[in-house]
């Protein structure tokens, strides 16, 4: 997983991880049972996910929740 900068935002990391898996917002949303428009809000940093949503997204993308939130790998 590539993170372009250490200062990237949650939304940027989420989008990069999703795209690295070859998933559209629609396909990713179906996979994690979150509407694709909400995924878009997360990626634009207009909303923050619940702990449960964060866990589902991290698991589906094979990254840690800490990576998505803070940019740190396990």
C-alpha positions as CSV (number, residue, x, y, z in Angstrom):
1,X,0.0,0.0,0.0
2,X,1.4,3.4,-1.0
3,X,0.7,6.5,1.0
4,X,1.9,9.5,-1.0
5,X,2.7,11.6,2.0
6,X,2.9,11.2,5.7
7,X,0.5,14.1,5.9
8,X,-2.2,12.6,3.8
9,X,-5.7,12.7,5.2
10,X,-8.0,9.8,6.1
11,X,-9.9,10.4,2.9
12,X,-6.8,10.2,0.8
13,X,-5.6,7.0,2.4
14,X,-9.1,5.4,2.1
15,X,-9.3,6.3,-1.6
16,X,-5.7,5.1,-2.4
17,X,-6.3,1.8,-0.6
18,X,-9.7,1.3,-2.4
19,X,-8.2,2.1,-5.8
20,X,-5.2,-0.2,-5.1
21,X,-7.7,-3.0,-4.6
22,X,-9.3,-2.1,-8.0
23,X,-12.6,-1.3,-6.3
24,X,-15.1,1.4,-7.4
25,X,-16.9,3.3,-4.7
26,X,-20.0,1.3,-5.6
27,X,-18.3,-2.1,-5.4
28,X,-16.5,-1.2,-2.2
29,X,-19.8,0.1,-0.7
30,X,-21.6,-3.1,-1.5
31,X,-18.7,-5.1,0.0
32,X,-18.7,-3.2,3.3
33,X,-22.5,-2.5,3.3
34,X,-22.1,1.3,3.3
35,X,-23.8,3.3,0.6
36,X,-21.3,4.5,-2.1
37,X,-22.3,8.1,-1.5
38,X,-21.2,7.8,2.1
39,X,-17.9,6.3,0.9
40,X,-17.5,9.5,-1.2
41,X,-18.1,11.7,1.8
42,X,-15.4,9.8,3.7
43,X,-13.0,10.2,0.8
44,X,-13.7,14.0,0.7
45,X,-13.3,14.2,4.4
46,X,-16.8,15.5,4.8
47,X,-17.7,12.8,7.3
48,X,-15.9,10.4,9.7
49,X,-16.8,6.8,9.9
50,X,-18.1,5.0,13.0
51,X,-15.8,2.5,14.7
52,X,-17.7,-0.3,13.1
53,X,-17.6,1.2,9.6
54,X,-13.9,1.9,10.0
55,X,-13.3,-1.7,11.0
56,X,-15.3,-3.1,8.0
57,X,-13.4,-0.8,5.5
58,X,-10.0,-1.7,6.9
59,X,-10.7,-5.4,6.8
60,X,-12.0,-5.2,3.3
61,X,-8.9,-3.3,2.2
62,X,-6.4,-5.4,4.1
63,X,-5.0,-2.5,6.1
64,X,-5.2,-1.6,9.7
65,X,-7.7,0.9,11.2
66,X,-4.6,2.8,12.5
67,X,-3.3,3.1,9.0
68,X,-6.6,4.6,7.7
69,X,-7.0,7.0,10.6
70,X,-3.3,8.0,11.2
71,X,-1.2,6.7,8.3
72,X,0.6,4.2,10.5
73,X,1.2,0.6,9.5
74,X,0.9,-2.3,11.9
